Amino acid sequence: MSASRALLSSPHGGASRTFTRAPTRLAAASIPFARCGALRARTAILSSPAATVPVTSSEPKRRISRSVSDSAPLAKPAVLVAEKLGEAGLDVLRQFADVECAYGMSPAELLAKVAQFDALIVRSGTKVTREVLEAGRGRLRVVGRAGVGIDNVDLQAATEAGCLVVNAPTANTVAAAEHGIALLACMARNVSQADAALKAGKWQRAKYVGVSLVGKTLAIMGFGKVGSEVARRAKGLGMHVIAHDPYAPADKARAIGAELVSFEEAIAKADFISLHMPLTPATSKVFNDESFGKMKTGVRIINVARGGVIDEDALVRALDSGKVAQAALDVFTVEPPAKDSKLVLHENVTVTPHLGASTVEAQVGVLATINVPMWM
Ligand SMILES: O=C(O)[C@H](O)COP(=O)(O)O
């Protein structure tokens, strides 16, 4: 498969187009979790808003009719929250569900626990494997992915187990785009390196001369939701923005002032390359020795998408040779990466621990958007 065909659009666009029209706008702030939980006791049919379509194909099977006379209160559903989410969102969830927050569980702990819950809410750090879904069979009805990427959930196994998977395709878009811009600027001006040096008592003004962004060419690889928001912001910084995405409409790019080009042209022309495609078998390690070889010497790379789209050993080689001058990475093939990772420890690499979606606002938004009780 050619590199061009291999690239899909952003996880913040591609995944939702592939699997779902997803619960994008559930009026989360005004009526979060409406139509759910305790309300079931007096609700005839739990139909969902038209815009809400789960990621997995199976419809909620237990959405049964109840007459008003058959209105004995139902027990609240039990929801296991496996990763840290916004407290304000959790408070709302608690009105409709018995919520247990168990952060940092090992895979074995999750396996032992999951069968006691009607729903499981995760971010990207929890692997919802076939084993987990099998362990939950009989009770677990919903997996809420409080974010975009669903590469950590075995969708096939979920479908077979009759378990819905619901994601939040837009609530963290701006957060991820802002983090991409933050990394771009920090990398160009050596902020993390200079900060560490100064804290170690070194005043090194000559060592940390940066490069300017204005007038430079930025290639956005994957022009979905996050990619296009990064493009908008980069235009504001005076950058020349080109983009590659085989599925993005040219008029969408044009409206932002970006030019859609081929994969080869994008990587060959760019001073900075920002990655925004989902991790799929087709995009795995699409940035490798061959593609680094086609880039300008001194190119700088930002990745807030998924670590697996880069061959990390090849990136270390490209950094060592100077082909890639710097990289700013929020995501890694294995998270957390090994403590002695050559990539993480490389002096020309700026790293953050998958913080793209980690803003107060986004973490309330994703929880409200997936609206887990509504699916029970
Ligand atoms: O897929 C996503 O939504 C982002 O990578 C953020 O992941 P997170 O929910 O684990 O922060």
The ligand as an SDF file (V2000), in Angstrom:
LIG
                    3D

 11 10  0  0  0  0  0  0  0  0999 V2000
   -7.8210    9.4240   21.8460 O   0  0  0  0  0  0  0  0  0  0  0  0
   -7.9010   10.4280   22.5470 C   0  0  0  0  0  0  0  0  0  0  0  0
   -8.9900   10.9570   22.8230 O   0  0  0  0  0  0  0  0  0  0  0  0
   -6.6700   11.0930   23.0280 C   0  0  0  0  0  0  0  0  0  0  0  0
   -5.5350   10.4100   22.6540 O   0  0  0  0  0  0  0  0  0  0  0  0
   -6.7050   11.3050   24.5100 C   0  0  0  0  0  0  0  0  0  0  0  0
   -6.6100   10.1230   25.2270 O   0  0  0  0  0  0  0  0  0  0  0  0
   -6.9210   10.1390   26.7860 P   0  0  0  0  0  0  0  0  0  0  0  0
   -8.4210   10.1360   26.9130 O   0  0  0  0  0  0  0  0  0  0  0  0
   -6.3060    8.8990   27.3320 O   0  0  0  0  0  0  0  0  0  0  0  0
   -6.3260   11.3640   27.3710 O   0  0  0  0  0  0  0  0  0  0  0  0
  1  2  2  0
  2  3  1  0
  2  4  1  0
  4  5  1  0
  4  6  1  0
  6  7  1  0
  7  8  1  0
  8  9  2  0
  8 10  1  0
  8 11  1  0
M  END
$$$$
